[in-house]
Amino acid sequence: MDKSKDLKDLDLSLANRGVWLVKVPKYMSECWKNANPGDEVGKVTITKGNGPADVIFKLDEKLATETNRKSKEENRLAAEAKHEEPAVLPLVPTNHKFVVSTLSEQSLAILSTDPVPDIGATTQHSTISEYKVAIEGKVIQRAECRPVNDDNYMALKRLRMEIGNKPRKEVVQLKRPVQNYKPKAIHESQLEYAQRKKDEGKKTRLDKEVVMNGLFKAFESHQYYNVKDLVRITNQPITFLKEILKEICVYNTKAPHKNMWELKEEYRHYKQEAGKD
């Protein structure tokens, strides 16, 4: 049997704990997502009488206000993108009532899986070695959390249905042109090209022999040069300089001196270091 399915790895310490299985509206689950760990999300009030107990749940006011604010902001941004007026959104209901139902002959339990990090792994590269599986309790009551049927909830229900029935793709008539970027008369690449042409225009071609002597002198200091460095040293147009380099130099296409120029063998004359033959 696979070790992950071994019964001895199942934590049964809370198997006899009674829990309630409650179905909540979608907007309430969205509210709970906005809450921080440990925050209060609401209060449950149970009133016992001669008949069945009344269970009332009140959503936390601060949490409902924060959810309303985020929904309003998202609605405003979406309306601005379409150049429309933002719709009036109903507020999130806070008062709810639990409608309790029987379990009949069902037997339900709550199962949880908690990832256990690998102790031997580093903090930056931690991995999940295994999962801790436990039964959190058995379901003793099943209920459905329903809001109070007021005008605000009906407006929220209608809005949800309209959003659900709305097609994903639709034709929108724009009232004015949409500018996603600010147009530029001259782009940076054009400025760089114009400046490069301006600099090259100032460079006058010297006599070929003079340029070759300058190159030979430069190669006495270093064996390899990039073409940009040679342009800076000779102050010659790059096209004219490459014509001379092809005559007296070799262009390296492999590492470790890739994309660099070196004198041809017949032009090399390097000074020997002191103490060597």
Secondary structure, 3 states (H helix, E strand, C coil): CCHHHCHHHEECCCCCCEEEEEECCHHHHHHHHCCCCCCCCEEEEEECCCCCCEEEEEECHHHHHHHHHHHHHHHHHHHHHCCCCCCCCCCCCCEEEEEEECCCCCCCEEEEEEEEECCCCCCCCCCEEEEEEEEEEEEEEEEEEEECCCHHHHHHHHHHHHHHHCCCCCCCCCCCCCCCCCCCCCCHHHHHHHHHHHHHHHCCCCCHHHHHHHHHHHHHHCCCECHHHHHHHHCCCHHHHHHHHHHHEEECCCCCCCCCEEECHHHCCCCCCCCCC
